[in-house]
Amino acid sequence: MLKIIWNKDDFEKLESKLSADYHLVITDDPNEVPENKVGIIVDDSNIDQVRPILELMARQKSQILLQTVSGWMQVHTEEITYLEAFGDEIYMHRHQDSSQIIKQPLYQLEELLKPHHFVRIGKSFIVNITKIRYIRTTFNAKLDLELIDGTHLEVSRSFVKDFKNALGIQKKED
C-alpha cells in the first residue's frame, strides 16, 4: 500500500481534475492522516496509475526564484505564459499579471524552465507549452502559436524541429 498525504486546501483544487478511473481511496480520517491533510491510498497493483497524479501535483506547486529589477521574486511556473527578450531586457508574461522584467539571460532561464514544460521557440522567446491553445503552420515553414490568453507567437524555422520534439509531434525521418 502507498499513502500520499497532501495539504487539504491544495488537494481540493486538484480533486476535480482526478478521474474515477484511478481506483483511489481519498481520506481525511484523522486516524490515517494528520489534521488538515488529505491522504490518497492506492493498492500496490495500481501504483503506476499514481504517477500522473504526482506529476500534476508537482507541476502545480513548482516554483522558481527569479531576479527582477527590484529584487528576487518567487513565481509558480504554471503562472508564466512566456518569456520575451527585447534588447537587453527579458520580460516575463504571466496570465494574471502585467509583464515583469527579469534580470537573468534568456539562455539561463531556458535551462531553468526546461523541466517545467517550457521550450525555446526563437532567438527571443521561451513559451510554456501548457499555455498553447492552437498550433498552425504558416507558408514559410514556421509555426504560429495561439496561447490561451489570445497572444500569437511564431516558432522560428530553426526552432521548429526542437519544438515539435518537445511536444512529441515530430515525424520520424526515413
C-alpha positions in Angstrom: 0.0 0.0 0.0 1.2 3.5 -0.8 -0.1 6.5 1.1 0.2 10.1 -0.2 -0.6 13.0 2.1 -1.4 16.4 0.7 -2.4 19.8 2.1 -6.3 19.8 2.2 -6.8 23.2 0.6 -4.4 22.4 -2.3 -5.9 19.0 -2.8 -9.4 20.4 -3.2 -8.2 22.2 -6.3 -6.8 19.0 -7.7 -9.6 16.7 -6.8 -11.8 17.9 -9.6 -9.0 17.0 -12.1 -8.7 13.4 -10.9 -10.9 10.9 -12.7 -12.7 7.9 -11.1 -10.5 5.7 -13.3 -7.7 5.8 -10.8 -9.3 3.4 -8.2 -8.1 5.6 -5.3 -9.3 5.9 -1.8 -9.3 9.5 -0.7 -9.4 10.1 3.1 -9.2 12.9 5.6 -9.7 10.4 8.5 -7.6 11.7 11.5 -6.5 8.1 12.2 -5.0 7.9 8.7 -3.6 11.4 8.0 -2.6 14.5 10.1 -5.1 17.2 10.8 -5.9 19.5 7.8 -4.4 17.0 5.4 -5.8 14.6 2.8 -4.5 11.2 2.0 -4.7 9.1 -1.1 -4.5 5.4 -0.6 -3.5 3.2 -3.6 -3.4 -0.5 -3.9 0.1 -1.8 -4.8 -1.2 -3.1 -8.1 -2.3 0.4 -9.1 0.9 2.4 -8.2 1.6 3.1 -11.8 -1.7 5.0 -12.0 -0.5 7.4 -9.3 2.4 8.7 -11.4 0.3 11.2 -13.5 -1.3 12.5 -10.2 2.1 13.1 -8.6 3.4 14.8 -11.8 0.3 17.0 -11.9 0.7 18.0 -8.2 4.4 18.7 -8.7 3.8 20.9 -11.7 1.1 22.9 -9.9 3.5 23.5 -7.0 6.7 24.2 -8.9 8.2 27.5 -8.0 11.4 29.3 -9.2 13.2 32.2 -7.8 13.9 35.0 -10.4 15.9 38.1 -10.1 14.0 41.3 -11.0 14.9 45.0 -11.1 13.7 45.4 -7.6 15.0 42.2 -6.0 14.2 38.5 -6.1 10.7 37.1 -6.9 9.3 33.7 -6.3 7.0 32.6 -9.1 4.8 29.5 -9.7 6.0 28.1 -13.1 2.4 27.4 -14.1 1.7 31.2 -13.9 4.2 32.0 -16.6 2.9 32.1 -20.1 6.0 33.1 -22.0 9.3 34.9 -21.7 10.4 37.5 -24.3 13.8 39.1 -24.9 13.7 42.7 -26.1 17.1 44.2 -26.4 18.9 43.7 -23.1 15.7 43.2 -21.1 13.8 39.9 -20.5 10.1 40.2 -20.0 8.1 37.6 -18.1 4.5 37.5 -19.2 2.0 35.9 -16.8 -1.7 35.2 -17.4 -2.9 37.2 -14.4 -0.3 40.0 -14.3 1.4 42.6 -16.4 4.9 41.9 -17.7 7.8 41.8 -15.3 11.4 42.5 -16.2 13.8 39.6 -15.3 17.5 40.2 -14.8 18.7 36.9 -16.0 19.8 35.9 -19.5 17.3 34.0 -21.7 19.7 31.0 -22.1 19.8 30.6 -18.2 16.0 30.9 -18.0 15.7 28.3 -20.7 17.8 25.8 -18.7 16.0 26.6 -15.5 12.5 26.2 -17.0 13.1 23.3 -19.4 11.9 20.7 -16.8 8.7 22.7 -16.3 7.3 22.3 -19.8 9.0 25.3 -21.3 10.6 25.3 -24.8 12.6 27.8 -26.8 10.7 28.9 -30.0 13.0 31.6 -31.3 16.0 33.7 -30.5 13.9 35.9 -28.3 11.1 33.6 -26.9 10.5 30.8 -24.5 7.0 29.5 -24.2 5.1 27.4 -21.6 3.7 24.6 -23.7 0.8 24.1 -21.3 -0.4 27.6 -22.3 -0.7 26.8 -26.1 -4.3 26.7 -27.5 -3.6 26.2 -31.2 -0.6 25.4 -33.4 -0.9 26.4 -37.1 1.6 26.1 -39.9 2.5 29.1 -42.0 3.7 29.4 -45.5 7.4 29.7 -44.8 7.9 26.5 -42.6 7.2 28.4 -39.4 4.5 27.7 -36.9 2.0 30.2 -35.4 1.1 29.5 -31.8 -2.0 30.9 -30.3 -1.8 31.0 -26.5 -4.7 30.6 -24.1 -4.7 34.4 -23.5 -5.0 35.1 -27.2 -1.4 36.0 -27.8 0.2 34.8 -31.1 3.9 33.8 -31.1 5.9 32.5 -34.0 8.1 29.4 -33.9 11.2 30.3 -36.0 12.2 27.8 -38.7 15.4 26.9 -36.9 13.4 26.0 -33.7 10.5 24.1 -35.3 12.2 20.6 -35.1 13.1 21.1 -31.4 9.6 22.5 -30.6 7.9 19.5 -32.3 10.2 17.1 -30.4 9.3 18.8 -27.1 5.6 18.3 -27.9 6.2 14.7 -29.2 4.7 15.6 -32.6 7.9 15.3 -34.7 7.5 12.9 -37.6 10.2 10.2 -37.8 12.6 10.7 -40.7 13.2 7.9 -43.1 
